[in-house]
Amino acid sequence: MTVTPTPRVAVIVVAAGSGTRLGQDAPKAFVGLGAHTILRHSLRAVFAAPEAQVVVVAPAGREGEALTDAREAAGSRVDLVSVVTGGETRQASVAAGLARLWPSVEVVLVHDAARALTPAVVFERVIEAVDRTGWGVIPGLPVIDTIKRVDGQEIVEAVDRSQLAAAQTPQGFRRDVLETSYAVAREEFTDDAALVAAAGHRVALVEGDALSFKITTPADLDRARSLAAPVAPVSGGALPDRGLMPRVGVGTDVHAFGEGGVLWLAGIEWPGEAALSGHSDGDAVSHAIVDALLSAAGLGDIGTHFGTARPEYAGAHAEVFLAHTRALLGEAGFDIVNVAVQVQSNRPKFAPRRAEAEAVLSAALGGAPVSVAATTTDGLGFTGAGEGVQAFAVAFIRPV
């Protein structure tokens, strides 16, 4: 019998922003930070904190990557994880997360994925304060710079910084307070604390952390990368940090021959050969490569990103699968070194077109070398009987 988890705390991780000011080719939460994404780093603290339901709010089309990051960060708490699609605004995204909370949840924390280095102790601090006061609670730091009120380029007056604090996340609230505040909100607020305060509820401040800065600009990203990077050992004998080491992944795929259609295998069309059955084109070679690359990078598997629930990949060929996989690895901070594939099948005869297939596969992976070998298995097994094709791939990648 499956037992449904009943945590009293939930964390909504808002990762749906575009991050245009960051100047990257991916939504902010999916930009590489060391060996992982910004989202994956932010989730480390979430799962190091007291047990909670975790709802990740992702941009449309990025739900698969978000779920992979969340599941891998969750470890044994994987049953606590879900992913929802974000809205047009931050408020709409948080509302989508609220709609997925379990009945047992009493306290809700809302955390920006862009605050990727926030320590787990901050989550603990916020939960404790919500339980103790019943108020909304935000972490924050004293403002140390001298603040001036200006009118255009003219300084009008100094502002008393002793009355100011820099707000951070996670921001915590009783569930009933947050839900009723969202229900009556008629304008957009800069954060959840402002929305709750506008609804007439009290909000308290607890100590934040300097590591909880928000990654917004390229300079912020550089700072986060320097802080997330491991420190080299001062003496010999220590193993290098595994996040900076090259990584290897293994993938396999099998497809049966069907009726009708044209065979696509190793990224090229084989006229006169029976097609392979599958949601896309059944190309076992390219699919094995995808699985090997995703495995090496710790990004899940082909079903996570290209499954049958994704109609846009119906009938898609190798270049679509491989180009998207390469982009996923790039966003996670990895470069492809090379890939080796073995094909097991009686047909088609692979040797005459090996070089062509290798060139097509390599081009789809941005020029990374791909080698393909083939065997007939001496008539043994389903491949030897001519019932289908099996492919095995090994991928070698490195952090960049």
C-alpha positions as CSV (number, residue, x, y, z in Angstrom):
1,M,0.0,0.0,0.0
2,T,1.3,3.4,-1.0
3,V,1.5,5.9,1.9
4,T,0.9,9.5,0.9
5,P,3.4,11.9,2.6
6,T,1.8,14.3,5.0
7,P,4.3,17.1,5.7
8,R,3.1,20.3,7.5
9,V,5.5,22.5,5.6
10,A,5.7,23.2,1.9
11,V,8.3,25.1,-0.1
12,I,7.3,26.7,-3.4
13,V,10.5,27.3,-5.5
14,V,9.9,29.9,-8.1
15,A,12.0,29.1,-11.1
16,A,9.8,30.4,-14.0
17,G,11.5,33.7,-14.7
18,S,13.2,34.5,-18.0
19,G,16.2,36.2,-16.5
20,T,16.8,38.6,-19.4
21,R,19.2,40.8,-17.4
22,L,21.5,37.8,-16.9
23,G,22.2,37.8,-20.6
24,Q,22.2,34.0,-21.1
25,D,20.5,31.8,-23.7
26,A,18.4,29.9,-21.2
27,P,15.9,30.9,-18.5
28,K,17.8,31.9,-15.4
29,A,17.1,28.8,-13.2
30,F,18.6,26.6,-15.9
31,V,21.8,28.4,-16.4
32,G,24.9,26.5,-15.4
33,L,26.5,27.1,-12.0
34,G,29.5,24.8,-11.7
35,A,28.5,21.3,-12.5
36,H,24.7,21.9,-12.0
37,T,22.0,24.5,-12.8
38,I,21.1,27.4,-10.6
39,L,17.9,25.6,-9.8
40,R,19.7,22.4,-8.7
41,H,21.9,24.5,-6.4
42,S,18.9,26.2,-4.8
43,L,17.2,22.9,-4.2
44,R,20.2,21.6,-2.2
45,A,19.3,23.8,0.7
46,V,15.6,23.1,0.4
47,F,16.2,19.3,0.9
48,A,18.8,19.9,3.6
49,A,16.1,21.8,5.6
50,P,13.3,20.1,7.6
51,E,11.1,17.8,5.5
52,A,8.6,19.6,3.3
53,Q,6.5,19.2,0.2
54,V,8.5,20.9,-2.6
55,V,6.7,22.4,-5.6
56,V,9.0,23.8,-8.3
57,V,7.3,26.3,-10.6
58,A,9.0,26.1,-14.0
59,P,8.7,27.9,-17.3
60,A,6.5,26.3,-20.0
61,G,8.6,23.8,-21.8
62,R,11.1,23.3,-19.1
63,E,9.1,21.2,-16.7
64,G,11.1,18.0,-17.6
65,E,14.4,19.6,-16.7
66,A,13.0,21.0,-13.5
67,L,11.7,17.6,-12.5
68,T,15.0,16.0,-13.2
69,D,16.8,18.6,-11.1
70,A,14.3,18.3,-8.2
71,R,14.3,14.5,-8.2
72,E,18.1,14.3,-8.1
73,A,18.4,16.9,-5.4
74,A,15.6,15.2,-3.4
75,G,17.4,11.9,-2.9
76,S,15.2,9.8,-0.6
77,R,12.6,12.6,-0.4
78,V,11.6,12.2,-4.1
79,D,7.9,11.5,-3.2
80,L,7.7,15.1,-1.9
81,V,8.5,16.6,-5.3
82,S,6.2,18.0,-8.0
83,V,6.6,20.5,-10.8
84,V,4.0,23.0,-12.1
85,T,4.0,25.4,-15.0
86,G,4.5,29.1,-14.1
87,G,2.4,32.0,-15.1
88,E,3.0,35.3,-16.9
89,T,4.0,37.0,-13.6
90,R,5.7,36.0,-10.4
91,Q,2.4,36.3,-8.6
92,A,0.7,34.0,-11.1
93,S,3.6,31.5,-10.7
94,V,3.3,31.4,-6.9
95,A,-0.5,31.0,-7.2
96,A,0.1,28.0,-9.4
97,G,2.3,26.5,-6.7
98,L,-0.3,27.2,-4.0
99,A,-2.8,25.3,-6.0
100,R,-0.7,22.1,-5.8
101,L,-0.3,22.0,-2.0
102,W,-1.4,19.0,-0.1
103,P,-4.1,19.2,2.6
104,S,-1.6,18.5,5.4
105,V,0.4,21.7,4.7
106,E,0.1,24.4,7.4
107,V,3.2,26.6,6.7
108,V,4.3,27.7,3.2
109,L,7.7,29.1,2.3
110,V,8.2,30.8,-1.1
111,H,11.8,30.8,-2.3
112,D,13.4,32.3,-5.4
113,A,15.5,29.8,-7.3
114,A,17.8,32.7,-8.2
115,R,19.0,32.8,-4.5
116,A,20.8,29.6,-5.3
117,L,23.3,29.6,-2.4
118,T,20.9,30.3,0.5
119,P,21.9,28.0,3.4
120,A,19.5,25.5,4.9
121,V,19.7,27.3,8.3
122,V,17.7,30.2,6.8
123,F,14.8,27.9,6.0
124,E,14.9,26.6,9.5
125,R,14.9,30.1,10.9
126,V,11.9,31.2,8.9
127,I,9.9,28.1,9.8
128,E,10.6,28.5,13.5
129,A,9.5,32.2,13.4
130,V,6.3,31.5,11.6
131,D,5.4,28.7,14.1
132,R,6.3,31.0,17.1
133,T,4.5,34.2,15.9
134,G,1.9,33.2,13.4
135,W,3.1,36.2,11.3
136,G,4.5,36.3,7.9
137,V,8.3,36.1,8.1
138,I,11.1,37.2,5.8
139,P,14.9,36.9,6.1
140,G,16.8,40.0,5.6
141,L,20.1,41.8,6.1
142,P,20.9,45.3,7.4
143,V,21.6,47.9,4.7
144,I,25.3,48.8,5.1
145,D,25.6,51.4,2.3
146,T,24.7,55.0,2.8
147,I,21.3,55.5,1.1
148,K,20.2,58.7,-0.6
149,R,16.8,59.8,-1.9
150,V,17.2,61.3,-5.3
151,D,15.2,63.4,-7.8
152,G,16.7,62.6,-11.1
153,Q,20.4,63.2,-10.7
154,E,20.0,65.5,-7.7
155,I,20.3,64.1,-4.1
156,V,17.4,65.2,-2.0
157,E,18.2,63.8,1.4
158,A,19.9,61.0,3.2
159,V,17.7,58.0,4.3
160,D,18.1,56.5,7.8
161,R,19.5,53.1,7.0
162,S,18.8,51.9,10.5
163,Q,15.2,51.6,9.5
164,L,16.0,49.6,6.4
165,A,16.6,45.9,5.6
166,A,17.4,44.1,2.4
167,A,14.7,41.4,1.9
168,Q,15.6,37.9,0.9
169,T,13.9,34.5,0.5
170,P,12.5,32.1,1.6
171,Q,9.6,34.1,2.9
172,G,7.3,32.1,5.2
173,F,3.6,32.3,6.0
174,R,0.8,30.4,7.6
175,R,-1.0,28.7,4.6
176,D,-4.4,30.3,5.4
177,V,-2.8,33.8,5.5
178,L,-1.0,33.4,2.2
179,E,-4.0,31.9,0.4
180,T,-6.5,34.5,1.6
181,S,-4.0,37.3,0.8
182,Y,-3.6,36.0,-2.8
183,A,-7.4,35.7,-3.1
184,V,-7.9,39.4,-2.4
185,A,-4.8,40.8,-4.3
186,R,-5.8,43.2,-7.0
187,E,-2.3,44.4,-8.0
188,E,1.2,43.1,-8.6
189,F,3.6,43.2,-5.6
190,T,7.4,42.9,-5.6
191,D,7.3,40.0,-3.2
192,D,4.9,37.9,-1.1
193,A,5.6,39.8,2.1
194,A,4.3,43.0,0.5
195,L,1.2,41.2,-0.8
196,V,0.5,39.7,2.7
197,A,1.1,43.1,4.4
198,A,-1.3,44.8,1.9
199,A,-4.0,42.3,3.0
200,G,-3.6,43.5,6.6
201,H,-1.3,40.9,8.1
202,R,1.8,41.4,10.1
203,V,5.2,40.5,8.8
204,A,8.4,39.9,10.9
205,L,12.1,40.0,10.0
206,V,14.6,37.3,10.9
207,E,18.3,37.2,10.1
208,G,19.2,36.4,6.5
209,D,22.5,35.4,5.1
210,A,25.1,37.0,2.8
211,L,25.1,33.9,0.6
212,S,21.4,34.5,-0.2
213,F,22.0,37.2,-2.8
214,K,19.9,37.1,-5.9
215,I,21.6,36.1,-9.2
216,T,20.3,38.8,-11.5
217,T,23.2,40.2,-13.5
218,P,26.3,38.7,-15.2
219,A,28.4,40.0,-12.3
220,D,26.1,38.2,-9.8
221,L,26.5,35.0,-11.8
222,D,30.3,35.3,-11.7
223,R,30.2,35.9,-8.0
224,A,28.0,32.8,-7.5
225,R,30.3,30.7,-9.6
226,S,33.3,31.7,-7.6
227,L,31.6,30.9,-4.4
228,A,30.2,27.6,-5.6
229,A,33.6,26.5,-7.0
230,P,35.4,24.0,-4.7
231,V,38.6,25.2,-3.0
232,A,41.8,23.4,-4.1
233,P,43.5,21.3,-1.4
234,V,46.5,22.9,0.2
235,S,48.4,19.6,0.4
236,G,48.6,16.5,-1.7
237,G,46.5,13.4,-1.2
238,A,43.0,14.7,-1.4
239,L,40.8,13.6,-4.3
240,P,39.8,16.4,-6.8
241,D,36.3,17.7,-6.5
242,R,34.0,15.4,-8.5
243,G,32.0,18.4,-9.7
244,L,35.0,19.5,-11.8
245,M,36.0,16.0,-13.1
246,P,35.1,14.6,-16.5
247,R,32.1,12.3,-16.5
248,V,31.0,9.2,-18.4
249,G,27.5,8.0,-19.1
250,V,26.0,4.9,-20.7
251,G,22.8,4.7,-22.7
252,T,20.9,2.0,-24.6
253,D,17.8,1.8,-26.7
254,V,15.8,-0.8,-28.5
255,H,13.2,-0.6,-31.2
256,A,11.4,-3.3,-33.2
257,F,10.9,-3.2,-37.0
258,G,7.3,-2.2,-37.9
259,E,5.3,-2.0,-41.1
260,G,5.3,0.8,-43.5
261,G,7.3,4.0,-43.4
262,V,11.0,4.5,-44.0
263,L,13.9,3.5,-41.7
264,W,15.8,6.3,-39.9
265,L,18.9,5.1,-38.0
266,A,22.0,7.0,-36.8
267,G,20.5,10.2,-38.1
268,I,20.2,9.2,-41.7
269,E,17.4,7.8,-43.9
270,W,17.7,4.3,-45.3
271,P,15.4,3.9,-48.4
272,G,14.0,0.5,-49.0
273,E,14.4,-0.6,-45.3
274,A,11.5,-1.3,-42.9
275,A,10.9,1.5,-40.4
276,L,11.4,1.1,-36.7
277,S,8.4,1.6,-34.4
278,G,8.5,4.4,-31.9
279,H,7.0,7.7,-30.7
280,S,9.5,9.6,-32.8
281,D,11.3,8.0,-35.7
282,G,12.5,5.0,-33.7
283,D,16.2,5.9,-34.2
284,A,17.8,3.6,-31.6
285,V,21.2,5.0,-32.2
286,S,20.4,8.6,-31.5
287,H,18.2,7.7,-28.6
288,A,21.0,5.7,-27.0
289,I,23.3,8.7,-27.4
290,V,20.7,11.0,-25.7
291,D,20.5,8.6,-22.8
292,A,24.2,8.4,-22.4
293,L,24.7,12.1,-22.4
294,L,21.9,12.8,-20.0
295,S,23.2,10.0,-17.7
296,A,26.7,11.5,-17.7
297,A,25.4,15.0,-16.8
298,G,22.9,13.7,-14.2
299,L,20.0,15.1,-16.1
300,G,17.7,12.1,-16.1
301,D,16.9,10.1,-19.2
302,I,15.2,10.4,-22.6
303,G,11.8,9.7,-21.1
304,T,12.1,12.7,-18.9
305,H,12.7,15.2,-21.7
306,F,11.3,13.5,-24.8
307,G,8.6,11.1,-23.6
308,T,5.3,10.3,-25.2
309,A,3.6,13.1,-23.3
310,R,5.6,15.5,-25.4
311,P,3.7,15.5,-28.8
312,E,6.1,18.0,-30.3
313,Y,8.7,15.1,-30.6
314,A,6.3,12.8,-32.5
315,G,8.2,11.8,-35.6
316,A,11.2,13.9,-34.8
317,H,14.6,12.9,-36.1
318,A,18.1,12.7,-34.6
319,E,19.1,16.3,-35.1
320,V,16.2,17.5,-33.0
321,F,16.9,15.1,-30.1
322,L,20.7,15.6,-30.2
323,A,20.6,19.4,-30.5
324,H,18.2,19.8,-27.6
325,T,20.3,17.4,-25.5
326,R,23.4,19.3,-26.3
327,A,21.6,22.5,-25.2
328,L,20.6,20.9,-21.9
329,L,24.1,19.9,-21.2
330,G,25.4,23.4,-22.0
331,E,22.9,25.0,-19.7
332,A,24.0,22.6,-16.9
333,G,27.7,23.6,-17.5
334,F,29.0,20.6,-19.6
335,D,30.7,20.2,-22.9
336,I,30.6,17.0,-24.9
337,V,34.0,15.4,-25.5
338,N,33.1,12.4,-27.6
339,V,30.5,9.6,-28.0
340,A,31.0,5.9,-29.0
341,V,28.0,3.8,-30.2
342,Q,27.6,0.1,-31.0
343,V,24.7,-1.0,-33.1
344,Q,23.4,-4.6,-33.0
345,S,21.2,-5.5,-35.9
346,N,21.1,-7.7,-39.0
347,R,20.0,-4.8,-41.2
348,P,20.6,-2.4,-42.7
349,K,24.2,-3.0,-43.8
350,F,26.0,-0.3,-41.8
351,A,29.6,-0.3,-43.1
352,P,29.0,1.5,-46.4
353,R,27.4,4.5,-44.7
354,R,29.3,4.6,-41.4
355,A,31.2,7.8,-42.2
356,E,28.0,9.5,-43.3
357,A,26.2,8.6,-40.1
358,E,29.1,9.7,-37.9
359,A,29.3,13.0,-39.7
360,V,25.5,13.7,-39.2
361,L,25.6,12.7,-35.5
362,S,28.7,14.7,-34.9
363,A,27.2,17.8,-36.5
364,A,24.1,17.5,-34.4
365,L,26.3,17.5,-31.3
366,G,28.1,20.7,-32.2
367,G,31.1,18.9,-33.8
368,A,31.9,16.5,-30.9
369,P,33.4,13.3,-32.4
370,V,31.0,10.3,-32.7
371,S,32.1,6.8,-33.6
372,V,29.7,4.1,-34.6
373,A,30.4,0.3,-34.8
374,A,28.0,-2.4,-35.9
375,T,27.6,-6.1,-35.3
376,T,25.1,-8.8,-36.4
377,T,25.4,-10.8,-33.1
378,D,25.9,-14.0,-35.2
379,G,22.2,-14.6,-35.5
380,L,21.6,-14.7,-31.8
381,G,18.7,-12.9,-30.0
382,F,16.0,-10.7,-31.4
383,T,18.5,-8.6,-33.3
384,G,20.0,-11.7,-34.9
385,A,16.5,-12.8,-35.8
386,G,16.0,-9.5,-37.6
387,E,13.2,-8.4,-35.3
388,G,14.7,-5.1,-34.3
389,V,17.7,-2.9,-33.5
390,Q,19.5,-2.4,-30.3
391,A,22.2,0.3,-29.7
392,F,24.6,1.0,-26.8
393,A,26.3,4.4,-26.3
394,V,29.0,5.7,-24.1
395,A,29.4,9.5,-23.7
396,F,32.3,11.4,-22.3
397,I,31.7,15.0,-21.1
398,R,33.5,17.6,-19.1
399,P,32.5,20.7,-17.0
400,V,33.2,24.0,-18.6
